[in-house]
Amino acid sequence: MRELQIVDAAELATAYAAADYVVVLDGDSLPLRVGLAALDLEAYAPASRYAFVTAWNPASQPRSDAANEAADALLVAQLDALGATRHAAWAQDPRGRWREPGWLVLDLDESALLRLAQEFGQAGVLDWTAGEPVRLRMLTSPPAGTAIAHTDWLTA
């Protein structure tokens, strides 16, 4: 497990919460937004619990495509070993300057999700229950005075 060294957790969480997330199902691109229910996606891929996780750029530090692809292959192997249903997805900043591949995972146990996120050095994941708004789960302690809607702060 990696220990995260986040310089500005509030700034990072704000960026994650504002990002656009997209899931590809049967060639259709379905959007996700922190704080909004994902009813179209949930109708398309019924489950009781949903998550977005990536292995790219641990601690939001840019890495080479080769390093990111190797980490992603390890994440996929672990998701497959857990028998998790996954769909290709990505996150990007609203201006489209940054894009990071990941996976929408259906019905993955919360403890397994958090373990994978920690193992792959991720500062945050999306996680929500069907019918509820998408939540950002930051795997760091909350900075003093920080309140970001639909964001949970977890100590690793």
C-alpha positions in Angstrom: 0.0 0.0 0.0 1.3 3.5 -0.9 1.3 6.4 1.5 -0.1 9.4 -0.2 1.7 12.7 0.0 -1.0 15.2 -1.1 0.2 18.8 -1.3 -3.2 20.4 -1.3 -6.0 17.9 -0.7 -8.7 20.5 -0.8 -7.6 21.7 -4.3 -7.4 18.1 -5.5 -10.8 17.2 -4.1 -12.3 20.3 -5.7 -10.8 19.3 -9.1 -12.1 15.7 -8.8 -15.6 16.9 -7.8 -15.7 19.3 -10.8 -14.4 16.7 -13.3 -16.5 15.1 -16.0 -16.7 11.3 -15.8 -17.9 9.2 -18.7 -18.7 5.5 -18.9 -18.9 3.6 -22.2 -21.6 1.0 -22.5 -22.3 -0.7 -25.8 -20.8 2.2 -27.7 -22.8 4.8 -25.8 -21.0 7.4 -23.7 -22.9 8.1 -20.4 -21.9 11.0 -18.2 -21.4 11.0 -14.5 -21.1 14.0 -12.2 -20.3 14.2 -8.5 -23.5 15.3 -6.7 -25.9 14.1 -9.4 -27.8 10.8 -9.7 -26.7 8.6 -12.6 -30.2 7.3 -13.5 -29.5 6.8 -17.2 -26.4 4.8 -16.4 -28.1 2.8 -13.7 -31.0 1.9 -16.0 -28.5 0.8 -18.6 -26.4 -1.3 -16.2 -28.5 -2.2 -13.2 -26.7 -2.8 -9.9 -27.1 -1.8 -6.3 -23.7 -0.1 -6.0 -21.4 1.7 -8.4 -17.8 2.9 -8.3 -15.2 4.6 -10.5 -11.6 3.7 -9.9 -8.4 4.1 -11.8 -4.8 3.1 -11.5 -3.4 6.0 -13.5 -1.2 8.7 -12.0 -1.0 7.7 -8.4 -1.3 10.7 -6.0 -2.2 12.7 -9.1 1.5 12.7 -10.1 1.9 12.3 -13.9 3.5 9.0 -15.0 4.4 7.7 -18.4 1.7 5.9 -20.5 3.7 2.7 -20.1 3.7 2.9 -16.3 0.0 3.8 -16.2 -0.9 1.0 -18.6 1.0 -1.5 -16.5 -0.7 -0.3 -13.4 -4.1 -0.5 -15.2 -3.4 -4.1 -16.2 -2.7 -5.0 -12.6 -6.0 -3.3 -11.5 -7.9 -5.1 -14.2 -6.4 -8.5 -13.1 -7.5 -7.8 -9.5 -11.0 -6.7 -10.5 -11.3 -9.8 -12.6 -10.0 -12.0 -9.7 -12.8 -10.4 -7.5 -15.3 -11.3 -10.2 -16.3 -7.6 -10.6 -18.3 -6.4 -13.6 -16.4 -3.5 -15.1 -16.9 -1.1 -17.9 -14.5 1.3 -19.6 -14.7 4.8 -18.3 -12.6 8.0 -18.0 -12.4 11.2 -16.1 -11.4 14.6 -17.6 -11.3 18.2 -16.5 -14.2 20.2 -17.8 -12.0 22.0 -20.4 -10.7 18.7 -21.8 -7.0 19.4 -21.0 -6.5 16.3 -18.9 -8.1 12.8 -19.3 -7.5 9.7 -17.3 -8.9 6.2 -18.1 -10.5 4.1 -15.4 -13.3 1.6 -14.7 -16.9 1.8 -13.7 -17.3 -1.2 -11.4 -20.7 -2.7 -10.4 -21.5 -4.1 -7.0 -17.9 -4.0 -5.6 -17.8 -4.2 -1.8 -16.8 -0.9 -0.3 -13.8 -2.4 1.6 -12.5 -4.0 -1.7 -12.9 -0.6 -3.5 -11.0 1.3 -0.8 -8.3 -1.4 -0.6 -7.7 -1.2 -4.4 -7.7 2.6 -4.4 -5.1 2.6 -1.6 -3.0 -0.1 -3.3 -2.9 1.9 -6.5 -2.1 5.1 -4.8 -5.4 6.9 -5.6 -6.4 10.0 -3.6 -10.1 9.5 -4.4 -12.7 7.4 -6.0 -16.4 7.7 -6.9 -18.8 5.5 -5.0 -22.6 5.5 -4.8 -25.7 3.5 -4.2 -28.3 3.1 -6.9 -30.7 6.0 -7.0 -28.4 8.2 -4.9 -26.2 11.1 -6.0 -22.6 10.1 -7.1 -20.2 10.7 -4.2 -16.5 11.5 -4.2 -14.6 9.6 -1.5 -11.2 11.1 -0.7 -8.8 8.8 0.9 -7.2 11.5 3.0 -8.0 13.4 6.1 -10.1 16.5 5.5 -8.1 19.8 5.5 -9.3 22.2 8.2 -12.3 24.2 7.2 -12.9 22.2 3.9 -16.4 21.3 2.9 -17.0 20.1 -0.6 -20.6 18.9 -1.4 -21.0 15.2 -1.9 -17.5 14.5 -0.7 -16.6 12.1 2.1 -13.1 12.3 3.6 -11.6 9.0 4.8 -8.4 8.6 6.7 -6.2 5.9 5.0 
